[in-house]
């Protein structure tokens, strides 16, 4: 397998952690978003949408989305299970993974891409430039703050985000919670359940990569 990574971006980190949790060590190539290597002809030949992560399987299939990469790896390397083992568990993992993406990751990205002057005309990833919309940055901050409160409520009732064991949903949530630093958002001191969960995930070897 060949894995296209970016050491500074959240979505490649999600795939990188999943791969590490599976105990896999594919050949890896780093794509620098800061240097816009995702727009180079060589990389566009791999992924015309100019996004990372990308996993190229041994069969030559190109997978360009985190959920697709995770689904492939879970099927090809089922141990340890990271996406549930029963129908109910599988549903819960995908449900909470979607919640983390839609209510955590997307608002953080909105706030960053529409509020950071260094991302002028790069309000959306990909090959097309899009102008920033300041109102989306404001809304993103409000939504991201609300996500932290929702997460605290969930983790007061559950050891992990989706199940009573570590899963893909924890990877997704952890990466976005950490990435929230780019919009100067941190886990509130009062959110003790989230802080304990975060320290436990941070101690895992996959989170050190």
N, CA and C of each residue as an Amber inpcrd file, in Angstrom:
protein
   627
   0.8400000  -1.1960000   0.0000000   0.0000000   0.0000000   0.0000000
   0.8800000   1.2540000   0.0000000   0.3050000   2.3330000  -0.5050000
   0.9880000   3.6240000  -0.5370000   0.0690000   4.6560000   0.0940000
   0.5700000   5.3520000   1.1070000  -0.2270000   6.3120000   1.8540000
   0.3100000   7.7200000   1.6280000  -0.5540000   8.6050000   1.1550000
  -0.2100000  10.0130000   0.9930000  -0.7090000  10.7600000   2.2210000
   0.2290000  11.3560000   2.9460000  -0.0200000  11.9430000   4.2500000
   0.2770000  13.4440000   4.2010000  -0.0770000  14.1420000   5.2700000
   0.3750000  15.5140000   5.5110000   0.5090000  15.6500000   7.0170000
   1.6830000  15.9510000   7.4820000   1.9690000  15.9120000   8.9130000
   1.2660000  17.0170000   9.6960000   0.7560000  18.0510000   9.0300000
   0.1850000  19.1980000   9.7350000  -1.3330000  19.2880000   9.6580000
  -1.9810000  18.4370000   8.8800000  -3.4190000  18.5680000   8.6530000
  -4.1990000  17.5090000   9.4310000  -5.4280000  17.8310000   9.8400000
  -6.1870000  16.8960000  10.6800000  -6.6680000  15.6420000   9.9690000
  -7.1750000  15.7660000   8.7510000  -7.7340000  14.5840000   8.0920000
  -6.6890000  13.5110000   7.8060000  -5.5010000  13.8580000   7.3200000
  -4.4760000  12.8190000   7.1920000  -4.0980000  12.2020000   8.5310000
  -4.1260000  13.0050000   9.5960000  -3.8090000  12.4430000  10.9080000
  -4.8240000  11.3860000  11.3200000  -6.0710000  11.5900000  10.9850000
  -7.0880000  10.5830000  11.2920000  -6.7340000   9.2440000  10.6480000
  -6.3910000   9.2760000   9.3660000  -6.0270000   8.0410000   8.6670000
  -4.7350000   7.4670000   9.2290000  -3.7930000   8.3450000   9.5520000
  -2.5100000   7.8930000  10.0950000  -2.7010000   7.1520000  11.4200000
  -3.5750000   7.6750000  12.2720000  -3.8500000   7.0010000  13.5430000
  -4.5440000   5.6700000  13.3200000  -5.4980000   5.6270000  12.4020000
  -6.2110000   4.3740000  12.1220000  -5.2330000   3.3160000  11.6280000
  -4.3540000   3.7000000  10.7060000  -3.3560000   2.7760000  10.1650000
  -2.4510000   2.2620000  11.2840000  -2.0290000   3.1680000  12.1590000
  -1.1480000   2.7680000  13.2600000  -1.8540000   1.8290000  14.2300000
  -3.1270000   2.0960000  14.5170000  -3.8800000   1.2310000  15.4230000
  -4.0220000  -0.1800000  14.8530000  -3.9990000  -0.2900000  13.5370000
  -4.0500000  -1.6010000  12.8850000  -2.6760000  -2.2770000  12.8380000
  -1.6410000  -1.5530000  13.2560000  -0.3050000  -2.1280000  13.2490000
   0.3150000  -2.1950000  11.8670000  -0.1300000  -1.3310000  10.9490000
   0.3540000  -1.3560000   9.5760000   1.4130000  -0.2810000   9.3490000
   2.3090000  -0.5360000   8.4320000   3.3750000   0.4250000   8.1100000
   3.5130000   0.5500000   6.5900000   2.5340000   1.1360000   5.9170000
   2.6320000   1.2700000   4.4610000   3.6930000   2.2860000   4.0630000
   4.1420000   2.1980000   2.8260000   5.0140000   3.2460000   2.2900000
   4.2470000   4.5700000   2.3580000   4.9230000   5.6090000   2.8100000
   4.2530000   6.8860000   3.0200000   4.9720000   8.0100000   2.2840000
   4.1860000   8.8860000   1.6820000   4.7300000  10.0990000   1.0570000
   4.0140000  11.3030000   1.6570000   4.8000000  12.2670000   2.1220000
   4.2210000  13.4610000   2.7400000   3.9370000  14.5190000   1.6870000
   2.7280000  15.0570000   1.7340000   2.3120000  16.1290000   0.8260000
   2.1820000  17.4030000   1.6500000   2.9800000  18.4080000   1.3470000
   2.9500000  19.6570000   2.0960000   1.8420000  20.5640000   1.5620000
   0.8200000  20.7610000   2.3950000  -0.2430000  21.6750000   1.9940000
   0.2450000  23.1170000   2.0330000   1.1530000  23.4110000   2.9490000
   1.6870000  24.7670000   3.0540000   2.4050000  25.1700000   1.7750000
   3.0580000  24.2010000   1.1420000   3.7610000  24.4750000  -0.1170000
   2.9000000  24.1510000  -1.3340000   1.6380000  23.8290000  -1.0670000
   0.6380000  23.5410000  -2.1160000   1.0570000  22.3890000  -3.0270000
   1.7070000  21.4010000  -2.4280000   2.0910000  20.2230000  -3.2040000
   0.8820000  19.4200000  -3.6510000  -0.2700000  19.6200000  -2.9780000
  -1.4820000  18.9190000  -3.4000000  -1.9710000  19.3840000  -4.7680000
  -1.4600000  20.5210000  -5.2210000  -1.8470000  21.0490000  -6.5310000
  -0.8190000  20.7400000  -7.6140000   0.2030000  19.9680000  -7.2630000
   1.2280000  19.6200000  -8.2520000   0.6680000  18.6180000  -9.2520000
   1.1610000  18.6360000 -10.4760000   0.6750000  17.6790000 -11.4840000
   0.8300000  16.2250000 -11.0480000   1.9370000  15.9180000 -10.3640000
   2.1560000  14.5310000  -9.9330000   1.0760000  14.0780000  -8.9600000
   0.7320000  14.9350000  -7.9930000  -0.2800000  14.5140000  -7.0350000
  -1.6740000  14.5560000  -7.6390000  -1.9410000  15.5170000  -8.4970000
  -3.2570000  15.5760000  -9.1390000  -3.5030000  14.3460000 -10.0130000
  -2.4460000  13.7430000 -10.4910000  -2.6010000  12.5090000 -11.2590000
  -3.0770000  11.3690000 -10.3580000  -2.7830000  11.4590000  -9.0590000
  -3.2460000  10.4590000  -8.0950000  -4.6460000  10.8010000  -7.6200000
  -4.8400000  12.0520000  -7.2160000  -6.1390000  12.5210000  -6.7290000
  -6.4710000  13.8700000  -7.3550000  -7.2770000  13.8820000  -8.3970000
  -7.6060000  15.1340000  -9.0880000  -8.3360000  16.1460000  -8.2120000
  -8.8600000  15.7120000  -7.0700000  -9.5500000  16.6490000  -6.1780000
  -8.5890000  17.3480000  -5.2250000  -7.3230000  16.9880000  -5.2850000
  -6.2650000  17.6980000  -4.5550000  -6.4620000  17.6850000  -3.0470000
  -6.8780000  16.5350000  -2.4990000  -7.0440000  16.4270000  -1.0550000
  -6.2480000  15.2420000  -0.5270000  -5.8730000  15.3400000   0.7330000
  -5.2560000  14.2310000   1.4500000  -6.1090000  13.9580000   2.6840000
  -6.1280000  12.7040000   3.1420000  -5.2520000  11.5810000   2.8200000
  -5.6880000  10.8370000   1.5590000  -4.7450000  10.0310000   1.0630000
  -5.0220000   9.0940000  -0.0270000  -4.3370000   7.7770000   0.3220000
  -5.0610000   6.6840000   0.1210000  -4.4690000   5.3610000   0.2680000
  -4.6190000   4.6300000  -1.0560000  -3.4960000   4.1630000  -1.5980000
  -3.5130000   3.3460000  -2.8050000  -3.2950000   1.9080000  -2.3630000
  -4.2690000   1.0540000  -2.6220000  -4.1830000  -0.3300000  -2.1630000
  -3.2090000  -1.1280000  -3.0350000  -2.8790000  -2.3200000  -2.5550000
  -1.9870000  -3.1850000  -3.3340000  -2.5930000  -3.5620000  -4.6710000
  -3.9220000  -3.4970000  -4.7420000  -4.6110000  -3.8020000  -6.0080000
  -4.6680000  -2.5940000  -6.9300000  -4.2290000  -1.4310000  -6.4410000
  -4.2070000  -0.2200000  -7.2620000  -5.4240000   0.6650000  -7.1050000
  -6.3350000   0.3220000  -6.2060000  -7.5010000   1.1650000  -5.9590000
  -7.0820000   2.4020000  -5.1730000  -7.5660000   3.5680000  -5.6230000
  -7.2340000   4.8350000  -4.9660000  -8.4030000   5.2490000  -4.0730000
  -8.1380000   5.3310000  -2.7800000  -9.1540000   5.7260000  -1.8020000
  -8.7900000   7.1000000  -1.2570000  -9.7250000   8.0600000  -1.3540000
  -9.3970000   9.4460000  -1.0500000 -10.1850000  10.0360000   0.1110000
 -11.0030000   9.2680000   0.7930000 -11.7790000   9.7760000   1.9210000
 -11.5070000   8.9250000   3.1590000 -11.5080000   9.5700000   4.3220000
 -11.2040000   8.8520000   5.5560000 -12.1110000   7.6520000   5.7830000
 -13.3990000   7.8250000   5.5680000 -14.3100000   6.7210000   5.8310000
 -14.0650000   5.5680000   4.8700000 -13.7600000   5.8630000   3.6160000
 -13.4400000   4.8120000   2.6620000 -12.1580000   4.0870000   3.0250000
 -11.1540000   4.8410000   3.4440000  -9.8910000   4.2450000   3.8660000
 -10.1120000   3.3460000   5.0810000 -10.8630000   3.8510000   6.0600000
 -11.1180000   3.0700000   7.2730000 -11.9060000   1.8050000   6.9640000
 -12.9230000   1.9190000   6.1090000 -13.7420000   0.7560000   5.7740000
 -12.9020000  -0.3150000   5.0810000 -12.0290000   0.1070000   4.1780000
 -11.1620000  -0.8490000   3.4840000 -10.2310000  -1.5480000   4.4710000
  -9.5760000  -0.7640000   5.3240000  -8.6120000  -1.3440000   6.2590000
  -9.3000000  -2.2370000   7.2810000 -10.4990000  -1.8670000   7.7100000
 -11.2310000  -2.6940000   8.6690000 -11.5890000  -4.0450000   8.0570000
 -11.9500000  -4.0360000   6.7760000 -12.3030000  -5.2890000   6.1070000
 -11.0620000  -6.1340000   5.8100000  -9.9900000  -5.4610000   5.4020000
  -8.7740000  -6.1960000   5.0290000  -7.9790000  -6.6570000   6.2470000
  -8.0530000  -5.8690000   7.3340000  -7.2850000  -6.1770000   8.5470000
  -8.2310000  -6.0210000   9.7450000  -9.0680000  -7.0180000   9.9960000
 -10.1460000  -6.8720000  10.9810000  -9.7050000  -6.7640000  12.4300000
  -8.4710000  -7.0950000  12.7350000  -7.9940000  -7.0210000  14.1220000
  -6.9550000  -5.9150000  14.2910000  -7.0700000  -5.1200000  15.3330000
  -8.1940000  -5.0480000  16.2650000  -9.3750000  -4.3260000  15.6260000
 -10.5950000  -4.6810000  15.9900000 -11.7580000  -4.0100000  15.3940000
 -11.8570000  -2.5710000  15.8660000 -12.0190000  -1.6570000  14.9230000
 -12.1230000  -0.2320000  15.2420000 -13.4390000   0.3680000  14.7800000
 -14.3000000  -0.4670000  14.1870000 -15.5770000   0.0420000  13.6830000
 -16.7410000  -0.8020000  14.1870000 -16.5570000  -1.4320000  15.3470000
 -17.6160000  -2.2290000  15.9390000 -17.6230000  -3.6520000  15.4210000
 -18.2580000  -4.5500000  16.1930000 -18.3430000  -5.9510000  15.7830000
 -19.7820000  -6.4250000  15.6080000 -20.7270000  -5.8050000  16.2840000
 -22.1380000  -6.1690000  16.1380000 -22.8320000  -5.1230000  15.2780000
 -24.0170000  -5.4130000  14.7480000 -24.7350000  -4.3980000  13.9770000
 -24.9430000  -3.1010000  14.7570000 -25.3010000  -3.2230000  16.0480000
 -25.5230000  -2.0370000  16.8600000 -24.2330000  -1.2260000  17.0260000
 -23.1340000  -1.9140000  17.2860000 -21.8590000  -1.2240000  17.4640000
 -21.4210000  -0.5250000  16.1760000 -21.5730000  -1.2010000  15.0600000
 -21.1900000  -0.5920000  13.7860000 -22.0020000   0.6740000  13.5220000
 -23.2990000   0.6060000  13.8390000 -24.1460000   1.7790000  13.6590000
 -23.7270000   2.9170000  14.5740000 -23.4180000   2.6150000  15.8170000
 -23.0130000   3.6470000  16.7670000 -21.6900000   4.2990000  16.3670000
 -20.7300000   3.5060000  15.9220000 -19.4370000   4.0650000  15.5190000
 -19.6120000   5.0290000  14.3580000 -20.3660000   4.6190000  13.3390000
 -20.5560000   5.5030000  12.1880000 -21.3970000   6.7240000  12.5500000
 -22.3630000   6.5490000  13.4470000 -23.1840000   7.6800000  13.8830000
 -22.3280000   8.7330000  14.5730000 -21.5240000   8.3010000  15.5650000
 -20.7110000   9.2570000  16.3000000 -19.5630000   9.7990000  15.4570000
 -19.0850000   9.0110000  14.5260000 -18.0690000   9.5290000  13.6020000
 -18.6490000  10.6640000  12.7630000 -19.8730000  10.4970000  12.2980000
 -20.5290000  11.5450000  11.5140000 -20.7970000  12.7810000  12.3630000
 -21.2150000  12.5740000  13.6140000 -21.4450000  13.7090000  14.5100000
 -20.1500000  14.4970000  14.7070000 -19.0510000  13.7840000  14.9230000
 -17.7610000  14.4560000  15.1110000 -17.3590000  15.2410000  13.8690000
 -17.5960000  14.6740000  12.6940000 -17.2580000  15.3630000  11.4530000
 -18.1330000  16.5900000  11.2380000 -19.4500000  16.3930000  11.3720000
 -20.3960000  17.4460000  10.9960000 -20.5300000  18.5380000  12.0460000
 -20.4360000  18.1620000  13.3260000 -20.6430000  19.1380000  14.3870000
 -19.3450000  19.5910000  15.0470000 -18.2440000  18.9030000  14.7320000
 -16.9480000  19.2860000  15.2640000 -15.9980000  19.7410000  14.1670000
 -15.6770000  18.8360000  13.2630000 -14.7020000  19.1410000  12.2250000
 -15.1220000  20.2510000  11.2870000 -16.3650000  20.1960000  10.8180000
 -16.8080000  21.2010000   9.8520000 -16.8440000  22.6110000  10.4420000
 -17.3860000  22.8190000  11.6420000 -17.3540000  24.1650000  12.2140000
 -15.9380000  24.6970000  12.4460000 -15.0280000  23.8240000  12.8960000
 -13.6430000  24.2610000  13.0940000 -13.0460000  24.6920000  11.7520000
 -13.2940000  23.8980000  10.7150000 -12.7870000  24.2510000   9.3830000
 -13.4080000  25.5470000   8.8830000 -14.7020000  25.7390000   9.1170000
 -15.3620000  26.9830000   8.7190000 -14.7140000  28.1810000   9.3910000
 -14.4780000  28.0660000  10.6970000 -13.8880000  29.1780000  11.4330000
 -12.4760000  29.4750000  10.9520000 -11.6990000  28.4230000  10.7050000
 -10.3210000  28.6060000  10.2590000 -10.2550000  29.1720000   8.8450000
 -10.9230000  28.5100000   7.9250000 -10.7820000  28.8760000   6.5190000
 -11.4260000  30.2150000   6.1800000 -12.4320000  30.6020000   6.9460000
 -13.1030000  31.8650000   6.6610000 -12.6260000  33.0130000   7.5440000
 -11.7810000  32.6950000   8.5380000 -11.3340000  33.7360000   9.4440000
  -9.8460000  33.9990000   9.4520000  -9.0530000  33.0620000   8.9460000
  -7.6020000  33.2180000   8.9710000  -7.1320000  33.9550000   7.7110000
  -6.4490000  35.0850000   7.8700000  -6.0100000  35.8420000   6.6770000
  -5.0450000  35.0700000   5.7920000  -4.3460000  34.0820000   6.3620000
  -3.4120000  33.2790000   5.5540000  -4.1540000  32.3400000   4.6060000
  -5.4660000  32.1860000   4.8000000  -6.2510000  31.3000000   3.9420000
  -7.1730000  32.0980000   3.0120000  -6.7810000  33.3020000   2.7220000
  -7.5350000  34.1410000   1.7980000  -7.7310000  33.4080000   0.4650000
  -8.9740000  33.3710000   0.0030000  -9.3650000  32.6970000  -1.2410000
  -9.2090000  31.1810000  -1.1860000  -9.0080000  30.6240000   0.0300000
  -8.9090000  29.1710000   0.1780000  -9.9280000  28.7000000   1.2130000
 -11.1440000  29.2230000   1.0970000 -12.1870000  28.9110000   2.0810000
 -12.6480000  27.4600000   2.0020000 -12.3630000  26.7970000   0.8990000
 -12.6740000  25.3750000   0.7500000 -11.4540000  24.6620000   0.1610000
 -11.2270000  23.3960000   0.5540000 -10.1150000  22.6480000  -0.0500000
 -10.4240000  22.2900000  -1.4950000  -9.3850000  21.9020000  -2.2210000
  -9.5840000  21.4840000  -3.6090000  -8.8620000  22.3780000  -4.5930000
  -9.2160000  22.2550000  -5.8400000  -8.5050000  22.9620000  -6.9040000
  -9.0890000  24.3270000  -7.2250000 -10.2880000  24.6300000  -6.7220000
 -10.9590000  25.8980000  -7.0210000 -10.8310000  26.8360000  -5.8280000
 -10.4530000  28.0800000  -6.0630000 -10.3590000  29.0730000  -5.0000000
 -11.7480000  29.6260000  -4.6650000 -12.0260000  29.7560000  -3.3700000
 -13.2930000  30.3090000  -2.9080000 -13.0140000  31.4140000  -1.9000000
 -13.7410000  32.5210000  -2.0250000 -13.5520000  33.6610000  -1.1360000
 -14.0260000  33.3390000   0.2820000 -13.4060000  33.9910000   1.2460000
 -13.8160000  33.8330000   2.6350000 -15.1420000  34.5500000   2.8990000
 -15.9090000  33.9890000   3.8320000 -17.1680000  34.5900000   4.2620000
 -17.0670000  34.7790000   5.7790000 -16.8200000  35.9920000   6.2530000
 -16.6040000  36.2130000   7.6930000 -17.7270000  35.6770000   8.5700000
 -18.9640000  35.7400000   8.0940000 -20.0830000  35.2480000   8.9010000
 -19.9640000  33.7570000   9.1830000 -19.3770000  33.0170000   8.2460000
 -19.1830000  31.5840000   8.4700000 -18.1290000  31.3360000   9.5450000
 -17.1280000  32.2050000   9.6230000 -16.1310000  32.0780000  10.6860000
 -16.7830000  32.2750000  12.0480000 -17.6510000  33.2580000  12.1550000
 -18.3500000  33.5190000  13.4170000 -19.2560000  32.3480000  13.7860000
 -19.9950000  31.8530000  12.8050000 -20.8780000  30.7240000  13.0660000
 -20.0760000  29.4800000  13.4390000 -18.9380000  29.2770000  12.7820000
 -18.0990000  28.1290000  13.0750000 -17.6340000  28.1280000  14.5230000
 -17.2580000  29.2790000  15.0380000 -16.8240000  29.3680000  16.4350000
 -17.9580000  28.9880000  17.3830000 -19.1470000  29.4750000  17.1000000
 -20.2980000  29.1650000  17.9490000 -20.5920000  27.6690000  17.9260000
 -20.5740000  27.0730000  16.7380000 -20.8880000  25.6500000  16.5940000
 -19.8070000  24.7760000  17.2220000 -18.5380000  25.1580000  17.0650000
 -17.4490000  24.3760000  17.6410000 -17.5150000  24.4020000  19.1670000
 -17.8440000  25.5450000  19.7330000 -17.9900000  25.6440000  21.1850000
 -19.1220000  24.7500000  21.6680000 -20.2220000  24.7270000  20.9280000
 -21.3500000  23.8700000  21.2840000 -20.9640000  22.3890000  21.1890000
 -20.1180000  22.0480000  20.2340000 -19.6670000  20.6620000  20.0880000
 -18.8980000  20.2070000  21.3260000 -18.0590000  21.0700000  21.8630000
 -17.3070000  20.7140000  23.0600000 -18.2430000  20.4160000  24.2290000
 -19.3300000  21.1600000  24.3300000 -20.2800000  20.9260000  25.4180000
 -21.0570000  19.6240000  25.1980000 -21.4410000  19.3480000  23.9580000
 -22.1250000  18.1020000  23.6510000 -21.2160000  16.9050000  23.9360000
 -19.9390000  17.0360000  23.5940000 -18.9820000  15.9590000  23.8220000
 -18.8330000  15.6860000  25.3170000 -18.8040000  16.7280000  26.1090000
 -18.6930000  16.5350000  27.5570000 -19.8880000  15.7470000  28.0920000
 -21.0770000  16.0710000  27.6310000 -22.2600000  15.3430000  28.0720000
 -22.1630000  13.8700000  27.6950000 -21.6990000  13.5940000  26.4780000
 -21.5670000  12.2080000  26.0320000 -20.5430000  11.4590000  26.8750000
 -19.4040000  12.0670000  27.1310000 -18.3260000  11.3730000  27.8290000
 -18.5780000  11.2680000  29.3290000 -19.5060000  12.0070000  29.8470000
 -19.9310000  11.7920000  31.2260000 -20.7220000  10.4880000  31.3520000
 -21.2860000  10.0400000  30.2340000 -22.1060000   8.8250000  30.2440000
 -21.4070000   7.6280000  29.6180000 -20.3020000   7.8530000  28.9110000
 -19.6410000   6.7680000  28.1830000 -18.1290000   6.9340000  28.2850000
 -17.4080000   5.8310000  28.4830000 -15.9500000   5.8990000  28.5920000
 -15.3170000   6.3940000  27.3020000 -15.8420000   5.9200000  26.1720000
 -15.3650000   6.3640000  24.8620000 -16.5280000   6.9980000  24.1080000
 -16.2330000   7.5810000  22.9580000 -17.2390000   8.3840000  22.2630000
 -18.4120000   7.5450000  21.7760000 -18.1510000   6.4100000  21.1550000
 -19.2370000   5.6120000  20.5750000 -19.5730000   4.3780000  21.4040000
 -18.5430000   3.6700000  21.8810000 -18.7130000   2.3800000  22.5530000
 -18.0280000   2.4110000  23.9090000 -17.9440000   1.2540000  24.5410000
 -17.1550000   1.1580000  25.7700000 -15.7230000   0.7420000  25.4650000
 -15.3860000   0.6920000  24.1720000 -14.0260000   0.4320000  23.7190000
 -13.6290000   1.4870000  22.6950000 -12.3320000   1.6320000  22.4850000
 -11.7770000   2.5990000  21.5430000 -12.2150000   2.2810000  20.1250000
 -12.5500000   3.3180000  19.3440000 -13.0360000   3.0990000  17.9770000
 -12.6530000   4.2550000  17.0580000 -13.0170000   4.1070000  15.8120000
 -12.8250000   5.1640000  14.8170000 -13.4110000   6.4840000  15.2850000
 -14.5360000   6.4440000  15.9660000 -15.1770000   7.6810000  16.4360000
 -14.2740000   8.4390000  17.3990000 -13.5010000   7.7200000  18.2050000
 -12.5650000   8.3750000  19.1160000 -11.4290000   9.0380000  18.3500000
 -10.9470000   8.3740000  17.3050000  -9.8860000   8.9590000  16.4910000
 -10.3650000  10.2670000  15.8780000 -11.5100000  10.2390000  15.2450000
 -12.0400000  11.4270000  14.5780000 -12.2460000  12.5640000  15.5720000
 -12.8840000  12.2500000  16.6920000 -13.1600000  13.2790000  17.6870000
 -11.8740000  13.8270000  18.2780000 -10.9420000  12.9640000  18.6280000
  -9.6720000  13.3910000  19.2190000  -8.9150000  14.3350000  18.2880000
  -8.8280000  13.9780000  17.0280000  -8.0810000  14.8030000  16.0790000
  -8.7170000  16.1790000  15.9560000 -10.0310000  16.2410000  15.8950000
 -10.6810000  17.5460000  15.7570000 -10.5840000  18.3600000  17.0490000
 -10.6810000  17.7050000  18.1970000 -10.5090000  18.4190000  19.4710000
  -9.1090000  19.0390000  19.5320000  -8.1060000  18.2920000  19.1130000
  -6.7470000  18.8290000  19.1120000  -6.5780000  19.9270000  18.0660000
  -7.1910000  19.7570000  16.9120000  -7.0230000  20.7340000  15.8350000
  -7.7220000  22.0530000  16.1600000  -8.6540000  22.0230000  17.1050000
  -9.3740000  23.2440000  17.4710000  -8.4380000  24.3290000  17.9840000
  -7.1860000  23.9580000  18.2950000  -6.2250000  24.9730000  18.7270000
  -6.0220000  26.0470000  17.6610000  -6.2320000  25.7000000  16.3870000
  -6.0050000  26.6770000  15.3110000  -7.0280000  27.8030000  15.3500000
  -8.1360000  27.5920000  16.0440000  -9.1070000  28.6700000  16.2340000
  -9.1320000  29.0870000  17.7040000  -8.0490000  28.7420000  18.4130000
  -7.8450000  29.1290000  19.8120000  -8.9520000  28.6020000  20.7260000
  -9.3690000  27.3760000  20.4540000 -10.3850000  26.7250000  21.2680000
  -9.7560000  25.5210000  21.9590000  -9.9400000  25.4340000  23.2640000
  -9.4050000  24.3440000  24.0640000 -10.5250000  23.7110000  24.8830000
 -10.2770000  22.5060000  25.3830000 -11.2420000  21.8560000  26.2670000
 -11.3740000  22.6980000  27.5310000 -12.5690000  23.1440000  27.8780000
 -12.7340000  23.9440000  29.0920000 -12.2920000  23.1740000  30.3390000
 -11.7670000  23.8890000  31.3110000 -11.3110000  23.2740000  32.5540000
 -12.4280000  22.4890000  33.2300000 -13.6640000  22.9940000  33.1220000
 -14.7920000  22.3490000  33.7960000 -15.2170000  21.0410000  33.1380000
 -14.7560000  20.7960000  31.9060000 -15.1720000  19.5960000  31.1650000
 -14.2570000  18.4290000  31.5400000 -14.4310000  17.9390000  32.7580000
 -13.5060000  16.9520000  33.3080000 -13.5670000  15.6050000  32.5950000
 -14.7380000  15.1980000  32.1520000 -14.8480000  13.9190000  31.4440000
 -14.0980000  13.9810000  30.1170000 -14.2410000  15.0920000  29.4110000
 -13.5440000  15.2480000  28.1320000 -12.0440000  15.3100000  28.3480000
 -11.6120000  16.0050000  29.3810000 -10.1800000  16.1240000  29.6460000
  -9.5630000  14.7580000  29.9870000 -10.2720000  13.9410000  30.7610000
  -9.7730000  12.6060000  31.0960000  -9.7130000  11.7260000  29.8530000
 -10.7510000  11.7780000  29.0400000 -10.7680000  11.0130000  27.7870000
  -9.6260000  11.4540000  26.8830000  -9.4300000  12.7670000  26.7580000
  -8.3840000  13.2950000  25.8830000  -7.0070000  12.8210000  26.3280000
  -6.7380000  12.8260000  27.6290000  -5.4390000  12.3800000  28.1230000
  -5.2250000  10.8950000  27.8310000  -6.2870000  10.1030000  27.9460000
  -6.1750000   8.6710000  27.6710000  -5.8680000   8.4070000  26.1940000
  -6.5320000   9.1290000  25.3000000  -6.2760000   8.9390000  23.8630000
  -4.8890000   9.4700000  23.5120000  -4.5270000  10.5900000  24.0780000
  -3.2240000  11.2110000  23.7850000  -2.0680000  10.3010000  24.1490000
  -2.2770000   9.4200000  25.1300000  -1.2180000   8.5060000  25.5770000
  -1.0420000   7.3060000  24.6420000  -1.9710000   7.0940000  23.7250000
  -1.8570000   5.9460000  22.8240000  -0.7230000   6.1980000  21.8200000
   0.0500000   5.1630000  21.4650000   1.1500000   5.3410000  20.5220000
   0.7150000   5.9720000  19.1920000  -0.4710000   5.6430000  18.7210000
  -0.9370000   6.1890000  17.4350000  -1.0860000   7.6960000  17.4770000
  -1.3600000   8.2430000  18.6680000  -1.5300000   9.6920000  18.7900000
  -0.2020000  10.4320000  18.8160000   0.8960000   9.6910000  18.9430000
   2.2220000  10.3210000  18.9840000   2.7870000  10.5370000  17.5900000
   2.1400000   9.9650000  16.5840000   2.6810000  10.0360000  15.2230000
   2.3690000  11.3710000  14.5520000
